[in-house]
């Protein structure tokens, strides 16, 4: 493969457009011998006859030169795009952020994050993965993702660092016809004998069980699911009650049922939602504005 240079192509294009060595040299501010030598070397390297020398009438492209001109112009245009891309990368206007999101948080925020940040920073690509909590921690540790939107349910500060985004306060959901459906608030003790639907995602499960344990309650678990909507549908169909943290805008479930959200009277620890990353790899100039954006967006949710 001939190792022609961008400069040789630029000089060739200048001669082709101006019709002569002298005029090309003036146009690009280079000495005539430099342009002439560049054209001669380009022809030697490619084995092409690019110009017919007409002496006093200048230089005219041959058929080979005309064909090569199109390729030389494409090469220079590509080089310009590379230069622009380099400037964008250097200014942190372009690049890729590998983002993980806990699967039960994702429906509440992920689409808004992607849409909003695409408008704010069109040169930044978000590569998004939805995972469970343990999978997110493993992916961060193995540098498979740059950061994750997840719960802080005992994150190890030696391994992870994070920025707080929000805090999801647990609440009760019951079916429309449940005896407590008309209440504004209830105590956990009032559902101690109810059948219970467990949101069974790792870490979330332990969080809710710890709430019951702290209040001396052993819930009678009759159904488990790692999907929030399956839990809500089960409650709407009268299979039991449940505690959740993330709260959909609508109370209607996928199957057309209805759940009733009720505030809990106990002062319960919220589930902190954070943007987490590897402890020894703090957000850089590309990811830091994205974390700032997520923090602002969660304030509006």
C-alpha positions as CSV (number, residue, x, y, z in Angstrom):
1,X,0.0,0.0,0.0
2,X,1.4,3.4,-1.0
3,X,2.0,5.6,2.0
4,X,0.8,8.9,0.6
5,X,0.3,11.7,3.0
6,X,-2.5,14.2,3.7
7,X,-0.1,17.0,2.8
8,X,0.6,15.4,-0.6
9,X,-3.1,15.2,-1.3
10,X,-3.6,18.8,-0.2
11,X,-0.9,20.0,-2.6
12,X,-2.3,17.9,-5.4
13,X,-5.8,19.3,-4.9
14,X,-4.4,22.8,-4.9
15,X,-2.7,22.3,-8.3
16,X,-5.7,20.6,-9.7
17,X,-8.0,23.5,-8.7
18,X,-5.6,26.3,-9.7
19,X,-4.1,24.7,-12.8
20,X,-0.4,25.2,-12.0
21,X,2.4,24.9,-9.6
22,X,2.9,28.7,-9.1
23,X,-0.7,29.4,-8.6
24,X,-1.1,26.5,-6.1
25,X,1.9,27.6,-4.2
26,X,0.5,31.1,-3.8
27,X,-2.9,29.8,-2.8
28,X,-1.6,27.6,0.0
29,X,1.4,29.7,1.0
30,X,4.1,27.2,0.2
31,X,7.2,27.5,-2.1
32,X,6.9,26.3,-5.7
33,X,9.7,23.7,-5.4
34,X,7.9,22.2,-2.4
35,X,4.7,21.8,-4.3
36,X,6.5,20.5,-7.4
37,X,8.5,17.9,-5.5
38,X,5.4,16.8,-3.7
39,X,3.5,16.2,-6.9
40,X,6.4,14.3,-8.5
41,X,6.8,12.1,-5.4
42,X,3.1,11.4,-5.3
43,X,3.2,10.3,-9.0
44,X,6.2,8.1,-8.2
45,X,4.6,6.5,-5.2
46,X,1.3,5.8,-6.9
47,X,2.6,5.0,-10.4
48,X,0.0,7.3,-11.8
49,X,0.3,10.1,-14.3
50,X,-1.8,12.8,-12.6
51,X,-1.1,15.9,-14.9
52,X,-0.3,16.8,-18.4
53,X,2.4,19.5,-18.3
54,X,1.5,22.2,-20.8
55,X,4.4,24.4,-19.9
56,X,3.2,28.0,-20.4
57,X,-0.5,26.9,-20.1
58,X,0.0,25.2,-16.8
59,X,-1.1,21.7,-15.8
60,X,-4.2,19.7,-16.7
61,X,-5.5,16.7,-15.0
62,X,-5.2,13.4,-16.9
63,X,-8.0,10.8,-16.7
64,X,-6.1,9.1,-13.9
65,X,-5.7,12.4,-12.1
66,X,-9.4,13.2,-12.4
67,X,-10.2,9.8,-10.8
68,X,-7.6,10.3,-8.1
69,X,-8.9,13.8,-7.3
70,X,-12.2,12.4,-6.0
71,X,-10.4,10.1,-3.7
72,X,-8.0,12.8,-2.5
73,X,-10.9,15.1,-1.7
74,X,-12.6,12.3,0.3
75,X,-9.4,11.7,2.2
76,X,-9.1,15.3,3.1
77,X,-12.7,15.5,4.1
78,X,-12.2,12.5,6.3
79,X,-9.1,14.0,7.8
80,X,-11.1,17.1,8.7
81,X,-13.7,15.0,10.4
82,X,-11.0,13.3,12.4
83,X,-9.6,16.6,13.5
84,X,-13.1,17.8,14.6
85,X,-13.6,14.5,16.5
86,X,-10.3,15.0,18.2
87,X,-11.2,18.5,19.2
88,X,-14.6,17.2,20.6
89,X,-12.9,14.4,22.6
90,X,-10.3,16.9,23.9
91,X,-13.1,19.3,25.0
92,X,-15.2,16.3,26.4
93,X,-18.0,17.1,24.0
94,X,-17.9,13.6,22.5
95,X,-17.3,10.1,23.8
96,X,-19.2,7.1,25.3
97,X,-20.5,6.7,28.8
98,X,-21.2,3.1,29.8
99,X,-24.2,3.3,32.2
100,X,-25.8,0.6,34.3
101,X,-29.1,1.0,35.9
102,X,-30.9,-1.1,38.5
103,X,-33.8,-2.8,36.8
104,X,-36.5,-1.6,39.1
105,X,-35.3,2.0,39.0
106,X,-34.9,2.0,35.2
107,X,-38.6,2.4,34.2
108,X,-38.9,5.5,36.4
109,X,-35.9,7.5,35.0
110,X,-33.8,5.8,32.3
111,X,-35.7,6.9,29.2
112,X,-35.8,10.5,30.5
113,X,-32.1,10.5,31.2
114,X,-31.2,9.2,27.8
115,X,-33.6,11.6,26.0
116,X,-32.6,14.6,28.0
117,X,-28.8,14.1,27.9
118,X,-28.9,13.4,24.1
119,X,-30.4,16.8,23.7
120,X,-27.9,18.4,26.1
121,X,-24.8,16.7,24.9
122,X,-25.5,15.2,21.4
123,X,-21.9,14.1,21.0
124,X,-22.0,11.8,24.0
125,X,-23.3,8.3,23.5
126,X,-24.9,6.5,26.4
127,X,-24.5,2.7,26.3
128,X,-27.1,1.5,28.8
129,X,-27.5,-1.8,30.5
130,X,-30.3,-2.8,33.0
131,X,-29.1,-5.1,35.7
132,X,-29.7,-6.4,39.2
133,X,-27.8,-4.8,42.1
134,X,-25.2,-7.6,42.4
135,X,-24.6,-7.5,38.7
136,X,-24.1,-3.8,38.7
137,X,-21.5,-4.0,41.5
138,X,-19.6,-6.7,39.6
139,X,-19.7,-4.7,36.4
140,X,-18.3,-1.6,38.1
141,X,-15.6,-3.7,39.7
142,X,-14.6,-5.3,36.4
143,X,-14.6,-1.9,34.5
144,X,-17.5,-3.1,32.3
145,X,-19.5,0.1,33.0
146,X,-18.4,3.5,34.0
147,X,-21.1,4.2,36.6
148,X,-24.4,2.9,37.7
149,X,-27.7,4.3,39.0
150,X,-28.6,2.0,41.8
151,X,-29.5,1.7,45.5
152,X,-27.0,2.3,48.2
153,X,-27.9,-0.8,50.3
154,X,-24.6,-1.3,52.1
155,X,-22.1,-0.3,49.3
156,X,-18.5,-0.9,50.4
157,X,-16.7,2.5,50.5
158,X,-13.4,0.7,49.9
159,X,-14.7,-0.5,46.6
160,X,-17.2,2.1,45.5
161,X,-17.8,5.8,45.7
162,X,-21.1,7.5,44.9
163,X,-23.2,10.6,44.6
164,X,-26.6,10.7,46.2
165,X,-29.4,11.3,43.7
166,X,-32.6,10.7,45.6
167,X,-34.1,8.6,48.4
168,X,-37.1,6.3,47.9
169,X,-39.3,6.0,51.0
170,X,-41.1,2.7,51.4
171,X,-44.9,2.6,51.3
172,X,-47.7,0.0,51.5
173,X,-49.8,-1.1,48.5
174,X,-53.1,-2.9,48.9
175,X,-56.0,-3.9,46.6
176,X,-58.9,-1.5,46.1
177,X,-61.2,-3.7,48.2
178,X,-58.8,-4.2,51.1
179,X,-59.9,-3.2,54.6
180,X,-57.2,-0.6,54.8
181,X,-57.7,0.9,51.3
182,X,-59.5,4.0,52.7
183,X,-56.7,4.9,55.1
184,X,-54.2,7.7,54.6
185,X,-51.6,6.0,56.7
186,X,-51.2,2.6,58.5
187,X,-48.8,1.0,60.9
188,X,-46.8,-2.1,59.9
189,X,-48.4,-4.0,62.8
190,X,-51.8,-3.7,61.0
191,X,-50.6,-5.9,58.2
192,X,-48.7,-8.4,60.3
193,X,-51.3,-11.1,59.7
194,X,-51.9,-10.3,56.0
195,X,-50.5,-12.5,53.2
196,X,-47.5,-10.7,51.8
197,X,-46.2,-10.3,48.2
198,X,-42.4,-10.0,48.3
199,X,-40.5,-7.8,45.9
200,X,-37.7,-10.4,45.5
201,X,-34.8,-8.5,43.8
202,X,-31.5,-9.1,45.6
203,X,-30.7,-6.5,48.2
204,X,-34.2,-5.0,47.9
205,X,-35.5,-8.3,49.5
206,X,-33.1,-8.0,52.4
207,X,-34.0,-4.3,52.8
208,X,-37.7,-5.0,53.2
209,X,-37.2,-8.0,55.4
210,X,-35.0,-6.0,57.7
211,X,-37.9,-3.5,58.1
212,X,-40.2,-6.3,59.3
213,X,-37.5,-7.8,61.5
214,X,-36.8,-4.5,63.2
215,X,-40.5,-4.3,64.2
216,X,-40.7,-7.9,65.2
217,X,-42.9,-9.0,62.3
218,X,-42.5,-12.2,60.2
219,X,-44.5,-11.6,57.0
220,X,-46.4,-14.6,55.6
221,X,-44.9,-14.6,52.1
222,X,-47.3,-16.2,49.5
223,X,-45.7,-14.9,46.3
224,X,-42.4,-13.6,45.2
225,X,-41.3,-11.7,42.1
226,X,-38.2,-9.6,41.1
227,X,-40.4,-7.5,38.9
228,X,-42.3,-4.5,40.5
229,X,-45.2,-4.8,38.1
230,X,-45.7,-8.5,38.9
231,X,-45.9,-7.6,42.6
232,X,-48.4,-4.8,41.9
233,X,-50.6,-7.1,39.8
234,X,-50.6,-9.7,42.5
235,X,-51.6,-7.1,45.1
236,X,-54.3,-5.7,42.7
237,X,-55.7,-9.3,42.3
238,X,-56.1,-9.6,46.1
239,X,-53.3,-12.1,46.7
240,X,-51.8,-10.0,49.5
241,X,-50.2,-6.7,50.4
242,X,-46.7,-5.5,49.7
243,X,-44.1,-2.8,50.5
244,X,-42.4,-1.0,47.7
245,X,-40.1,2.0,47.4
246,X,-40.4,3.2,43.8
247,X,-43.8,4.7,43.1
248,X,-45.4,4.7,39.6
249,X,-47.4,7.7,38.6
250,X,-50.5,5.6,37.9
251,X,-52.2,3.1,40.3
252,X,-53.5,1.0,37.5
253,X,-51.6,-2.3,36.9
254,X,-50.7,-3.9,33.6
255,X,-53.7,-6.3,33.8
256,X,-56.2,-3.4,34.4
257,X,-56.4,-3.8,38.2
258,X,-55.8,-1.1,40.8
259,X,-53.6,-0.8,43.8
260,X,-53.9,1.8,46.6
261,X,-50.7,3.3,47.9
262,X,-50.7,4.1,51.6
263,X,-48.2,5.9,53.7
264,X,-46.5,4.0,56.6
265,X,-46.7,5.6,60.1
266,X,-43.3,4.3,61.2
267,X,-40.2,6.3,60.5
268,X,-38.4,3.9,58.1
269,X,-35.0,4.3,56.5
270,X,-35.4,5.3,52.9
271,X,-33.6,3.5,50.0
272,X,-30.9,5.9,48.8
273,X,-30.6,6.1,45.0
274,X,-27.1,6.9,44.0
275,X,-24.8,7.2,41.0
276,X,-22.1,4.8,41.9
277,X,-18.6,4.2,40.4
278,X,-15.4,2.5,41.3
279,X,-13.7,4.0,44.3
280,X,-10.4,4.6,42.5
281,X,-12.0,5.9,39.3
282,X,-13.9,9.1,40.0
283,X,-15.9,10.6,37.2
284,X,-13.8,12.4,34.7
285,X,-14.4,15.4,32.5
286,X,-16.8,13.4,30.3
287,X,-18.8,11.7,33.0
288,X,-18.9,14.4,35.6
289,X,-21.4,16.6,33.7
290,X,-23.5,13.5,33.2
291,X,-23.6,12.8,37.0
292,X,-24.5,16.5,37.6
293,X,-27.3,16.1,35.1
294,X,-28.7,13.0,36.7
295,X,-28.6,14.7,40.1
296,X,-30.7,17.6,38.8
297,X,-33.1,15.3,36.9
298,X,-33.9,13.2,40.1
299,X,-34.8,16.4,41.9
300,X,-37.5,16.9,39.3
301,X,-38.9,13.4,39.5
